[in-house]
Amino acid sequence: MFDRFITMLVISTALSIIGLYGAYSVGYDKGYDIKESELKECAEEVSLGCPNVTTYAVMLEKENSRLNKLCKIKAQKAAD
């Protein structure tokens, strides 16, 4: 009876360890695949000269210029 208990304990411990390792391995591989795809996307963006970043920066500069002009006009009206 005791031998059977020890055998079941060893088997259940081994299955638990195998299950934990399998879950870790699958999670690690999935995380690695996600990071690898993000890195490839970033490399493509850089190789194209970062058009999205450049476009966004130009758009921000235009908006900043527009807002500065608007502030100057309002400041002049307030001073008059």
VOPARO-820642 format. One record per residue (C-alpha): residue number from 0; x, y, z. Coordinates in nm, 3 decimals, m for minus. Each point is the difference from the previous one (the first is absolute). Last residue first. Layout:
BEGIN
@gufi NUM | c1 X | c2 Y | c3 Z $
...
***
This chain:
BEGIN
@gufi 79 | c1 m0.552 | c2 9.708 | c3 m2.813 $
@gufi 78 | c1 0.214 | c2 m0.230 | c3 0.221 $
@gufi 77 | c1 m0.270 | c2 m0.267 | c3 0.010 $
@gufi 76 | c1 m0.030 | c2 0.001 | c3 m0.380 $
@gufi 75 | c1 0.381 | c2 m0.034 | c3 m0.033 $
@gufi 74 | c1 0.006 | c2 m0.290 | c3 0.248 $
@gufi 73 | c1 m0.285 | c2 m0.172 | c3 m0.189 $
@gufi 72 | c1 0.188 | c2 0.032 | c3 m0.330 $
@gufi 71 | c1 0.323 | c2 m0.124 | c3 0.159 $
@gufi 70 | c1 m0.176 | c2 m0.299 | c3 0.154 $
@gufi 69 | c1 m0.158 | c2 m0.094 | c3 m0.335 $
@gufi 68 | c1 0.336 | c2 0.025 | c3 m0.172 $
@gufi 67 | c1 0.155 | c2 m0.227 | c3 0.267 $
@gufi 66 | c1 m0.289 | c2 m0.248 | c3 m0.042 $
@gufi 65 | c1 0.052 | c2 m0.021 | c3 m0.377 $
@gufi 64 | c1 0.376 | c2 m0.046 | c3 0.041 $
@gufi 63 | c1 m0.052 | c2 m0.276 | c3 0.255 $
@gufi 62 | c1 m0.249 | c2 m0.172 | c3 m0.231 $
@gufi 61 | c1 0.247 | c2 0.013 | c3 m0.288 $
@gufi 60 | c1 0.281 | c2 m0.131 | c3 0.223 $
@gufi 59 | c1 m0.220 | c2 m0.283 | c3 0.126 $
@gufi 58 | c1 m0.090 | c2 m0.106 | c3 m0.357 $
@gufi 57 | c1 0.368 | c2 0.003 | c3 m0.097 $
@gufi 56 | c1 0.085 | c2 m0.219 | c3 0.300 $
@gufi 55 | c1 m0.282 | c2 m0.242 | c3 m0.082 $
@gufi 54 | c1 0.113 | c2 m0.034 | c3 m0.360 $
@gufi 53 | c1 0.358 | c2 m0.060 | c3 0.113 $
@gufi 52 | c1 m0.107 | c2 m0.263 | c3 0.254 $
@gufi 51 | c1 m0.218 | c2 m0.180 | c3 m0.254 $
@gufi 50 | c1 0.264 | c2 0.021 | c3 m0.272 $
@gufi 49 | c1 0.271 | c2 m0.160 | c3 0.218 $
@gufi 48 | c1 0.269 | c2 m0.003 | c3 m0.270 $
@gufi 47 | c1 m0.127 | c2 m0.312 | c3 m0.175 $
@gufi 46 | c1 0.275 | c2 m0.211 | c3 0.159 $
@gufi 45 | c1 m0.107 | c2 0.132 | c3 0.342 $
@gufi 44 | c1 m0.360 | c2 m0.109 | c3 m0.051 $
@gufi 43 | c1 0.107 | c2 m0.342 | c3 m0.128 $
@gufi 42 | c1 0.227 | c2 m0.044 | c3 0.304 $
@gufi 41 | c1 m0.285 | c2 0.096 | c3 0.233 $
@gufi 40 | c1 m0.233 | c2 m0.252 | c3 m0.163 $
@gufi 39 | c1 0.270 | c2 m0.268 | c3 0.028 $
@gufi 38 | c1 0.049 | c2 0.083 | c3 0.370 $
@gufi 37 | c1 m0.374 | c2 m0.020 | c3 0.063 $
@gufi 36 | c1 m0.013 | c2 m0.339 | c3 m0.176 $
@gufi 35 | c1 0.292 | c2 m0.127 | c3 0.211 $
@gufi 34 | c1 m0.158 | c2 0.128 | c3 0.321 $
@gufi 33 | c1 m0.325 | c2 m0.183 | c3 m0.078 $
@gufi 32 | c1 0.181 | c2 m0.320 | c3 m0.097 $
@gufi 31 | c1 0.210 | c2 0.010 | c3 0.317 $
@gufi 30 | c1 m0.311 | c2 0.044 | c3 0.213 $
@gufi 29 | c1 m0.163 | c2 m0.299 | c3 m0.169 $
@gufi 28 | c1 0.315 | c2 m0.209 | c3 0.044 $
@gufi 27 | c1 0.028 | c2 0.096 | c3 0.367 $
@gufi 26 | c1 m0.365 | c2 m0.077 | c3 0.064 $
@gufi 25 | c1 0.027 | c2 m0.340 | c3 m0.170 $
@gufi 24 | c1 0.319 | c2 m0.085 | c3 0.192 $
@gufi 23 | c1 m0.142 | c2 0.113 | c3 0.333 $
@gufi 22 | c1 m0.317 | c2 m0.203 | c3 m0.052 $
@gufi 21 | c1 0.204 | c2 m0.305 | c3 m0.101 $
@gufi 20 | c1 0.234 | c2 0.040 | c3 0.299 $
@gufi 19 | c1 m0.295 | c2 0.024 | c3 0.236 $
@gufi 18 | c1 m0.165 | c2 m0.305 | c3 m0.154 $
@gufi 17 | c1 0.320 | c2 m0.206 | c3 0.013 $
@gufi 16 | c1 0.053 | c2 0.098 | c3 0.364 $
@gufi 15 | c1 m0.359 | c2 m0.087 | c3 0.086 $
@gufi 14 | c1 0.024 | c2 m0.331 | c3 m0.186 $
@gufi 13 | c1 0.318 | c2 m0.088 | c3 0.190 $
@gufi 12 | c1 m0.158 | c2 0.091 | c3 0.333 $
@gufi 11 | c1 m0.310 | c2 m0.206 | c3 m0.083 $
@gufi 10 | c1 0.216 | c2 m0.299 | c3 m0.100 $
@gufi 9 | c1 0.218 | c2 0.025 | c3 0.312 $
@gufi 8 | c1 m0.303 | c2 0.029 | c3 0.228 $
@gufi 7 | c1 m0.176 | c2 m0.286 | c3 m0.177 $
@gufi 6 | c1 0.307 | c2 m0.221 | c3 0.045 $
@gufi 5 | c1 0.038 | c2 0.102 | c3 0.365 $
@gufi 4 | c1 m0.368 | c2 m0.082 | c3 0.067 $
@gufi 3 | c1 0.032 | c2 m0.335 | c3 m0.178 $
@gufi 2 | c1 0.307 | c2 m0.088 | c3 0.204 $
@gufi 1 | c1 m0.188 | c2 0.087 | c3 0.320 $
@gufi 0 | c1 m0.278 | c2 m0.241 | c3 m0.092 $
***
